[in-house]
Amino acid sequence: MAADGRDGRKATVDPKLLELLACPLTKGPLTWDPERGELISRVAKLAYPVRDGIPIMLPSEARTISAEDALTPPPRLGGPS
């Protein structure tokens, strides 16, 4: 299930923005899940949605993820090696 913006394009998050964002509950790091279009907090076991390129950093809007999903390593971002 891919997350799409209103214009049909796949949602993305700027890597620089990702470096600045933190989980509002744990203050820990977030990882980007491009397949679902979510920011993942492995410590809180929450997935925050990204809608129209805007991270929705409200715990009430987040989806709870399973312990197994929380242990899955984050996907590598493309870029120069």
N, C-alpha and C positions, 0 to 999 in steps of 0.2 A: 504494500500500500504506500504509494508515494504521495508526499504532501505537495499540493499544487497551490500556487497563488491564484488570485481571481482571474488573471489573464491566461491561465493554463500552463505557465512556466513552473518548473520545479523550484521549490523554496531553497534558498541558500542563506548562509550566514557569513559575513565578512570575518576572516580569520583574526583580524585585529580586534574586532568587537568581541569575539570569543575569548580572547586573552583578558579582556577587561571585565567580562561578566562572571558572576559567582552565584551559587545557589543562595537564595534569600534565607533559607532555613539554616544551612550548615556553614555558609560562607566559603564552601569548598569549590573546587574547579568543576566546570561543566565540559562535556564532550558533545560533539555534533553527530547526530544520527541522520545522514542524508536520505536514507530509505524512508523514514517516517517523518522527516522534517521537524525533529525535536531536539532540544538540548537536554542532555542526560546528566542528572546528579546521581552518581553511583552510591555516595554515602547516604543520601536521603531516600534513595530508591524511587526517584521521581523523574518524570519526563515532561519538560515544559514545552508547550507547542510554540511554533513560529508561524505567525499568520501575516501574509503579505510582507514578509521580510522583517517583521517586528517580533522579537522574543516576548512572549507573555509570561512574565516572571512572577506569577501569582500562584501560590501553593494550591489555592482552590481551583485553578484551571489545569493543574498538572495531573498527569496520569501516573498511577502507581505502577512500578515495574517489578517484575519478579526478581528474586535473589539471583536466579540464573542469568537473567538479562543484565543485572548489575555487575556480574562478574565477567561478562563478555568484553574483551578488549575493544577500545574505541577504534573506529576505522581510521586509517592513515589519510591525512589530507594530501592531495596532489601538490606538486611543486618541485623546484630544483633539488637534486640530490646532493 
